[in-house]
């Protein structure tokens, strides 16, 4: 059971990373934003989603 949970977590992390990369590419191409701004936004989104997921689990 634990192994399945770990696999699911890894898959979710990979999906999140892919989504973040896609978002960064879209922001760079479409809005021509500087990279630091995008990094801040992405970090904020990740932190928010992490907090939400931990709250959701508990």
N, CA, C and O atoms as CSV, one atom per row, in Angstrom:
chain,resi,resn,atom,element,x,y,z
A,1,UNK,N,N,0.849,-1.213,0.000
A,1,UNK,CA,C,0.000,0.000,0.000
A,1,UNK,C,C,0.880,1.258,0.000
A,1,UNK,O,O,0.615,2.208,-0.736
A,2,UNK,N,N,1.914,1.252,0.821
A,2,UNK,CA,C,2.828,2.404,0.917
A,2,UNK,C,C,3.511,2.673,-0.428
A,2,UNK,O,O,3.670,3.823,-0.836
A,3,UNK,N,N,3.911,1.594,-1.110
A,3,UNK,CA,C,4.583,1.725,-2.410
A,3,UNK,C,C,3.669,2.424,-3.413
A,3,UNK,O,O,4.119,3.283,-4.171
A,4,UNK,N,N,2.398,2.060,-3.419
A,4,UNK,CA,C,1.422,2.660,-4.330
A,4,UNK,C,C,1.304,4.162,-4.054
A,4,UNK,O,O,1.285,4.967,-4.986
A,5,UNK,N,N,1.228,4.529,-2.797
A,5,UNK,CA,C,1.136,5.939,-2.404
A,5,UNK,C,C,2.369,6.708,-2.882
A,5,UNK,O,O,2.250,7.809,-3.419
A,6,UNK,N,N,3.536,6.131,-2.687
A,6,UNK,CA,C,4.790,6.761,-3.125
A,6,UNK,C,C,4.789,6.965,-4.639
A,6,UNK,O,O,5.165,8.031,-5.126
A,7,UNK,N,N,4.369,5.950,-5.374
A,7,UNK,CA,C,4.302,6.032,-6.840
A,7,UNK,C,C,3.347,7.152,-7.261
A,7,UNK,O,O,3.667,7.941,-8.151
A,8,UNK,N,N,2.190,7.221,-6.631
A,8,UNK,CA,C,1.196,8.257,-6.939
A,8,UNK,C,C,1.789,9.640,-6.672
A,8,UNK,O,O,1.632,10.549,-7.487
A,9,UNK,N,N,2.462,9.802,-5.545
A,9,UNK,CA,C,3.090,11.081,-5.186
A,9,UNK,C,C,4.133,11.478,-6.229
A,9,UNK,O,O,4.188,12.634,-6.646
A,10,UNK,N,N,4.953,10.525,-6.646
A,10,UNK,CA,C,5.991,10.782,-7.654
A,10,UNK,C,C,5.351,11.221,-8.970
A,10,UNK,O,O,5.802,12.179,-9.598
A,11,UNK,N,N,4.303,10.517,-9.380
A,11,UNK,CA,C,3.597,10.862,-10.623
A,11,UNK,C,C,3.032,12.281,-10.529
A,11,UNK,O,O,3.162,13.064,-11.470
A,12,UNK,N,N,2.409,12.612,-9.401
A,12,UNK,CA,C,1.839,13.942,-9.195
A,12,UNK,C,C,2.934,15.014,-9.278
A,12,UNK,O,O,2.751,16.051,-9.914
A,13,UNK,N,N,4.066,14.751,-8.632
A,13,UNK,CA,C,5.199,15.693,-8.657
A,13,UNK,C,C,5.685,15.906,-10.091
A,13,UNK,O,O,5.936,17.038,-10.504
A,14,UNK,N,N,5.815,14.818,-10.845
A,14,UNK,CA,C,6.265,14.904,-12.244
A,14,UNK,C,C,5.279,15.737,-13.059
A,14,UNK,O,O,5.688,16.605,-13.830
A,15,UNK,N,N,3.987,15.477,-12.891
A,15,UNK,CA,C,2.950,16.218,-13.603
A,15,UNK,C,C,3.025,17.707,-13.260
A,15,UNK,O,O,2.941,18.558,-14.146
A,16,UNK,N,N,3.184,18.014,-11.979
A,16,UNK,CA,C,3.287,19.408,-11.529
A,16,UNK,C,C,4.496,20.090,-12.166
A,16,UNK,O,O,4.403,21.227,-12.627
A,17,UNK,N,N,5.622,19.393,-12.188
A,17,UNK,CA,C,6.844,19.947,-12.796
A,17,UNK,C,C,6.629,20.232,-14.276
A,17,UNK,O,O,7.024,21.288,-14.770
A,18,UNK,N,N,6.001,19.293,-14.989
A,18,UNK,CA,C,5.721,19.464,-16.417
A,18,UNK,C,C,4.813,20.679,-16.627
A,18,UNK,O,O,5.066,21.503,-17.505
A,19,UNK,N,N,3.757,20.785,-15.819
A,19,UNK,CA,C,2.821,21.904,-15.913
A,19,UNK,C,C,3.549,23.222,-15.674
A,19,UNK,O,O,3.335,24.191,-16.403
A,20,UNK,N,N,4.410,23.262,-14.656
A,20,UNK,CA,C,5.182,24.473,-14.338
A,20,UNK,C,C,6.075,24.871,-15.516
A,20,UNK,O,O,6.159,26.048,-15.869
A,21,UNK,N,N,6.736,23.887,-16.116
A,21,UNK,CA,C,7.604,24.161,-17.270
A,21,UNK,C,C,6.786,24.734,-18.421
A,21,UNK,O,O,7.196,25.705,-19.055
A,22,UNK,N,N,5.626,24.131,-18.690
A,22,UNK,CA,C,4.735,24.606,-19.755
A,22,UNK,C,C,4.283,26.033,-19.471
A,22,UNK,O,O,4.291,26.881,-20.363
A,23,UNK,N,N,3.888,26.299,-18.218
A,23,UNK,CA,C,3.450,27.636,-17.818
A,23,UNK,C,C,4.568,28.649,-18.037
A,23,UNK,O,O,4.333,29.733,-18.571
A,24,UNK,N,N,5.788,28.296,-17.623
A,24,UNK,CA,C,6.939,29.188,-17.801
A,24,UNK,C,C,7.151,29.498,-19.285
A,24,UNK,O,O,7.356,30.653,-19.660
A,25,UNK,N,N,7.101,28.471,-20.115
A,25,UNK,CA,C,7.292,28.654,-21.565
A,25,UNK,C,C,6.204,29.571,-22.122
A,25,UNK,O,O,6.494,30.478,-22.903
A,26,UNK,N,N,4.955,29.336,-21.723
A,26,UNK,CA,C,3.830,30.154,-22.196
A,26,UNK,C,C,4.030,31.616,-21.783
A,26,UNK,O,O,3.876,32.527,-22.597
A,27,UNK,N,N,4.376,31.825,-20.508
A,27,UNK,CA,C,4.588,33.190,-20.009
A,27,UNK,C,C,5.725,33.883,-20.767
A,27,UNK,O,O,5.607,35.049,-21.144
A,28,UNK,N,N,6.817,33.163,-20.985
A,28,UNK,CA,C,7.966,33.745,-21.688
A,28,UNK,C,C,7.586,34.113,-23.121
A,28,UNK,O,O,7.909,35.203,-23.592
A,29,UNK,N,N,6.906,33.209,-23.805
A,29,UNK,CA,C,6.572,33.412,-25.219
A,29,UNK,C,C,5.470,34.458,-25.383
A,29,UNK,O,O,5.594,35.382,-26.187
A,30,UNK,N,N,4.396,34.303,-24.616
A,30,UNK,CA,C,3.204,35.137,-24.812
A,30,UNK,C,C,3.396,36.535,-24.224
A,30,UNK,O,O,3.182,37.538,-24.904
A,31,UNK,N,N,3.798,36.589,-22.964
A,31,UNK,CA,C,3.854,37.870,-22.252
A,31,UNK,C,C,5.241,38.518,-22.267
A,31,UNK,O,O,5.392,39.685,-21.904
A,32,UNK,N,N,6.261,37.743,-22.694
A,32,UNK,CA,C,7.638,38.236,-22.752
A,32,UNK,C,C,8.076,38.807,-21.401
A,32,UNK,O,O,8.728,39.848,-21.327
A,33,UNK,N,N,7.698,38.095,-20.340
A,33,UNK,CA,C,8.072,38.509,-18.989
A,33,UNK,C,C,9.523,38.116,-18.704
A,33,UNK,O,O,10.030,37.136,-19.248
A,34,UNK,N,N,10.184,38.899,-17.840
A,34,UNK,CA,C,11.520,38.477,-17.415
A,34,UNK,C,C,11.456,37.236,-16.535
A,34,UNK,O,O,10.467,37.011,-15.836
A,35,UNK,N,N,12.492,36.451,-16.572
A,35,UNK,CA,C,12.518,35.162,-15.862
A,35,UNK,C,C,12.302,35.307,-14.346
A,35,UNK,O,O,11.542,34.519,-13.783
A,36,UNK,N,N,12.932,36.274,-13.660
A,36,UNK,CA,C,12.731,36.389,-12.200
A,36,UNK,C,C,11.260,36.532,-11.798
A,36,UNK,O,O,10.822,35.944,-10.809
A,37,UNK,N,N,10.516,37.303,-12.558
A,37,UNK,CA,C,9.079,37.490,-12.288
A,37,UNK,C,C,8.357,36.147,-12.377
A,37,UNK,O,O,7.550,35.804,-11.512
A,38,UNK,N,N,8.658,35.393,-13.432
A,38,UNK,CA,C,8.030,34.089,-13.645
A,38,UNK,C,C,8.383,33.134,-12.500
A,38,UNK,O,O,7.520,32.414,-11.997
A,39,UNK,N,N,9.652,33.133,-12.093
A,39,UNK,CA,C,10.104,32.257,-11.003
A,39,UNK,C,C,9.328,32.559,-9.729
A,39,UNK,O,O,8.879,31.645,-9.037
A,40,UNK,N,N,9.171,33.848,-9.421
A,40,UNK,CA,C,8.425,34.256,-8.225
A,40,UNK,C,C,6.985,33.764,-8.302
A,40,UNK,O,O,6.458,33.209,-7.338
A,41,UNK,N,N,6.356,33.971,-9.445
A,41,UNK,CA,C,4.964,33.553,-9.651
A,41,UNK,C,C,4.835,32.039,-9.496
A,41,UNK,O,O,3.933,31.553,-8.813
A,42,UNK,N,N,5.736,31.304,-10.130
A,42,UNK,CA,C,5.702,29.838,-10.079
A,42,UNK,C,C,5.892,29.336,-8.649
A,42,UNK,O,O,5.169,28.451,-8.190
A,43,UNK,N,N,6.874,29.912,-7.949
A,43,UNK,CA,C,7.122,29.523,-6.554
A,43,UNK,C,C,5.881,29.776,-5.715
A,43,UNK,O,O,5.492,28.940,-4.899
A,44,UNK,N,N,5.262,30.929,-5.918
A,44,UNK,CA,C,4.033,31.265,-5.194
A,44,UNK,C,C,2.943,30.225,-5.458
A,44,UNK,O,O,2.291,29.749,-4.528
A,45,UNK,N,N,2.751,29.879,-6.723
A,45,UNK,CA,C,1.738,28.887,-7.115
A,45,UNK,C,C,2.039,27.529,-6.471
A,45,UNK,O,O,1.141,26.870,-5.947
A,46,UNK,N,N,3.302,27.122,-6.516
A,46,UNK,CA,C,3.699,25.835,-5.939
A,46,UNK,C,C,3.433,25.805,-4.434
A,46,UNK,O,O,2.896,24.831,-3.907
A,47,UNK,N,N,3.815,26.883,-3.753
A,47,UNK,CA,C,3.614,26.968,-2.300
A,47,UNK,C,C,2.130,26.906,-1.970
A,47,UNK,O,O,1.716,26.176,-1.070
A,48,UNK,N,N,1.332,27.677,-2.704
A,48,UNK,CA,C,-0.117,27.695,-2.495
A,48,UNK,C,C,-0.716,26.295,-2.704
A,48,UNK,O,O,-1.503,25.819,-1.885
A,49,UNK,N,N,-0.337,25.650,-3.800
A,49,UNK,CA,C,-0.862,24.315,-4.104
A,49,UNK,C,C,-0.415,23.291,-3.058
A,49,UNK,O,O,-1.168,22.391,-2.686
A,50,UNK,N,N,0.835,23.452,-2.589
A,50,UNK,CA,C,1.365,22.556,-1.551
A,50,UNK,C,C,0.579,22.721,-0.255
A,50,UNK,O,O,0.180,21.739,0.370
A,51,UNK,N,N,0.363,23.965,0.139
A,51,UNK,CA,C,-0.402,24.253,1.358
A,51,UNK,C,C,-1.824,23.722,1.233
A,51,UNK,O,O,-2.368,23.133,2.167
A,52,UNK,N,N,-2.410,23.939,0.066
A,52,UNK,CA,C,-3.775,23.465,-0.183
A,52,UNK,C,C,-3.855,21.940,-0.086
A,52,UNK,O,O,-4.778,21.389,0.512
A,53,UNK,N,N,-2.871,21.273,-0.686
A,53,UNK,CA,C,-2.877,19.803,-0.687
A,53,UNK,C,C,-2.687,19.245,0.724
A,53,UNK,O,O,-3.328,18.265,1.102
A,54,UNK,N,N,-1.797,19.879,1.503
A,54,UNK,CA,C,-1.558,19.404,2.874
A,54,UNK,C,C,-2.799,19.632,3.736
A,54,UNK,O,O,-3.170,18.778,4.541
A,55,UNK,N,N,-3.430,20.780,3.562
A,55,UNK,CA,C,-4.670,21.068,4.288
A,55,UNK,C,C,-5.770,20.097,3.859
A,55,UNK,O,O,-6.548,19.607,4.677
A,56,UNK,N,N,-5.809,19.837,2.564
A,56,UNK,CA,C,-6.826,18.941,2.010
A,56,UNK,C,C,-6.670,17.517,2.558
A,56,UNK,O,O,-7.654,16.847,2.871
A,57,UNK,N,N,-5.422,17.075,2.664
A,57,UNK,CA,C,-5.148,15.719,3.169
A,57,UNK,C,C,-5.554,15.607,4.639
A,57,UNK,O,O,-6.229,14.656,5.032
A,58,UNK,N,N,-5.144,16.576,5.439
A,58,UNK,CA,C,-5.477,16.564,6.861
A,58,UNK,C,C,-6.929,16.996,7.054
A,58,UNK,O,O,-7.411,17.054,8.185
